[in-house]
Amino acid sequence: MENIVYRNPVAEEAEKIVDFYNYVGGETSFLSFEKDEYPLGVKEQEAEIRRLEGNANNTMLLALDGDEIAGIATINSSHKVKSRHEGELGIVVAKKYQGQGIGSRLIEMLIDWCKGNGVTTRIRLDTRTDNTPAVSLYLKFGFVVEGCLRNQTLLDGKYYDLYIMGMMIK
Ligand SMILES: CC(C)(COP(=O)(O)OP(=O)(O)OC[C@H]1O[C@@H](n2cnc3c(N)ncnc32)[C@H](O)[C@@H]1OP(=O)(O)O)[C@@H](O)C(=O)NCCC(=O)NCCS
């Protein structure tokens, strides 16, 4: 979509971000959290946005349609010496904005950010093996399946497997 703006969040957008995550948690079963289960409250999200400002190996990218959040993608990394080179990618696009290239653009921008941050050399993520759109998206950008965690997710009495996917960027 041509009118979508991609940028980092500002602290004043904390509530909008928390609301978005709590909403999309109920829209898809593919996220690790359910509706209203997003782990951060507004104050914590605000602190998190401030923590990300100028952070070398952690970032958040918003896709905005005017004032409305269409999608969010993140890279989370440890500060530990032995693992700070590994960034974990998270992404969600709201249902009404899916299939329009927003997820692709978010991932592309995050990969570029990782390539330029001077720290990250590996990106990893977990995804349910039956999440076809997400698995296709990750394969398209060069991620490979590195392993599978069996019965990792339990939802309505049914177990689901998770792929561990990774990509080396240097
Ligand atoms: C996965 C997700 C982020 C993709 O975002 P999106 O904006 O719809 O993605 P795009 O429009 O850029 O599509 C990118 C690619 O995804 C794949 N894709 C998207 N929808 C698909 C579908 N219904 N079936 C199969 N592949 C699909 C295709 O490979 C597509 O590439 P192409 O258009 O070049 O063929 C989005 O579907 C989403 O947020 N889903 C719910 C939350 C989620 O699953 N997050 C990931 C958890 S690991």
The ligand as an SDF file (V2000), in Angstrom:
LIG
                    3D

 48 50  0  0  0  0  0  0  0  0999 V2000
    2.3350  -13.2790    8.4280 C   0  0  0  0  0  0  0  0  0  0  0  0
    1.8950  -11.8260    8.1910 C   0  0  0  0  0  0  0  0  0  0  0  0
    2.7650  -10.9170    9.0560 C   0  0  0  0  0  0  0  0  0  0  0  0
    2.1100  -11.4810    6.7190 C   0  0  0  0  0  0  0  0  0  0  0  0
    1.8240  -10.0990    6.5460 O   0  0  0  0  0  0  0  0  0  0  0  0
    1.1850   -9.5580    5.1870 P   0  0  0  0  0  0  0  0  0  0  0  0
    1.2260   -8.0780    5.2210 O   0  0  0  0  0  0  0  0  0  0  0  0
   -0.1220  -10.2010    4.9680 O   0  0  0  0  0  0  0  0  0  0  0  0
    2.2540  -10.1270    4.1480 O   0  0  0  0  0  0  0  0  0  0  0  0
    2.4610   -9.6890    2.6200 P   0  0  0  0  0  0  0  0  0  0  0  0
    1.2090   -9.1110    2.0560 O   0  0  0  0  0  0  0  0  0  0  0  0
    3.6960   -8.8720    2.5230 O   0  0  0  0  0  0  0  0  0  0  0  0
    2.7300  -11.0930    1.9700 O   0  0  0  0  0  0  0  0  0  0  0  0
    4.0270  -11.5800    2.0510 C   0  0  0  0  0  0  0  0  0  0  0  0
    4.1360  -13.0140    1.6890 C   0  0  0  0  0  0  0  0  0  0  0  0
    3.4430  -13.8030    2.6340 O   0  0  0  0  0  0  0  0  0  0  0  0
    2.9530  -14.9400    1.9910 C   0  0  0  0  0  0  0  0  0  0  0  0
    1.5110  -14.9320    2.1720 N   0  0  0  0  0  0  0  0  0  0  0  0
    0.7150  -13.9210    2.5810 C   0  0  0  0  0  0  0  0  0  0  0  0
   -0.5600  -14.3380    2.7070 N   0  0  0  0  0  0  0  0  0  0  0  0
   -0.5500  -15.6480    2.3570 C   0  0  0  0  0  0  0  0  0  0  0  0
   -1.5480  -16.6580    2.3130 C   0  0  0  0  0  0  0  0  0  0  0  0
   -2.8260  -16.3970    2.6380 N   0  0  0  0  0  0  0  0  0  0  0  0
   -1.1670  -17.9060    1.9630 N   0  0  0  0  0  0  0  0  0  0  0  0
    0.1150  -18.1900    1.6340 C   0  0  0  0  0  0  0  0  0  0  0  0
    1.0930  -17.2640    1.6820 N   0  0  0  0  0  0  0  0  0  0  0  0
    0.7600  -16.0230    2.0270 C   0  0  0  0  0  0  0  0  0  0  0  0
    3.3780  -14.8640    0.5580 C   0  0  0  0  0  0  0  0  0  0  0  0
    4.6490  -15.5010    0.4510 O   0  0  0  0  0  0  0  0  0  0  0  0
    3.5480  -13.3920    0.3470 C   0  0  0  0  0  0  0  0  0  0  0  0
    4.4820  -13.0990   -0.6110 O   0  0  0  0  0  0  0  0  0  0  0  0
    4.0150  -12.7860   -2.1330 P   0  0  0  0  0  0  0  0  0  0  0  0
    2.9340  -11.7410   -2.0270 O   0  0  0  0  0  0  0  0  0  0  0  0
    5.2560  -12.2990   -2.7650 O   0  0  0  0  0  0  0  0  0  0  0  0
    3.5050  -14.0850   -2.6380 O   0  0  0  0  0  0  0  0  0  0  0  0
    0.3800  -11.6270    8.5140 C   0  0  0  0  0  0  0  0  0  0  0  0
   -0.3500  -12.5930    7.8080 O   0  0  0  0  0  0  0  0  0  0  0  0
    0.0460  -11.7220    9.9840 C   0  0  0  0  0  0  0  0  0  0  0  0
    0.2420  -10.7800   10.7350 O   0  0  0  0  0  0  0  0  0  0  0  0
   -0.5050  -12.8540   10.4180 N   0  0  0  0  0  0  0  0  0  0  0  0
   -0.9850  -13.0220   11.7820 C   0  0  0  0  0  0  0  0  0  0  0  0
    0.1070  -12.9310   12.8130 C   0  0  0  0  0  0  0  0  0  0  0  0
    1.2370  -13.8510   12.5050 C   0  0  0  0  0  0  0  0  0  0  0  0
    1.0380  -14.9690   12.0610 O   0  0  0  0  0  0  0  0  0  0  0  0
    2.4540  -13.3640   12.7650 N   0  0  0  0  0  0  0  0  0  0  0  0
    3.6430  -14.1640   12.5960 C   0  0  0  0  0  0  0  0  0  0  0  0
    3.7970  -15.0320   13.7840 C   0  0  0  0  0  0  0  0  0  0  0  0
    5.2420  -16.0400   13.6060 S   0  0  0  0  0  0  0  0  0  0  0  0
  1  2  1  0
  2  3  1  0
  2  4  1  0
  2 36  1  0
  4  5  1  0
  5  6  1  0
  6  7  2  0
  6  8  1  0
  6  9  1  0
  9 10  1  0
 10 11  2  0
 10 12  1  0
 10 13  1  0
 13 14  1  0
 14 15  1  0
 15 16  1  0
 15 30  1  0
 16 17  1  0
 17 18  1  0
 17 28  1  0
 18 19  1  0
 18 27  1  0
 19 20  2  0
 20 21  1  0
 21 22  1  0
 21 27  2  0
 22 23  1  0
 22 24  2  0
 24 25  1  0
 25 26  2  0
 26 27  1  0
 28 29  1  0
 28 30  1  0
 30 31  1  0
 31 32  1  0
 32 33  2  0
 32 34  1  0
 32 35  1  0
 36 37  1  0
 36 38  1  0
 38 39  2  0
 38 40  1  0
 40 41  1  0
 41 42  1  0
 42 43  1  0
 43 44  2  0
 43 45  1  0
 45 46  1  0
 46 47  1  0
 47 48  1  0
M  END
$$$$
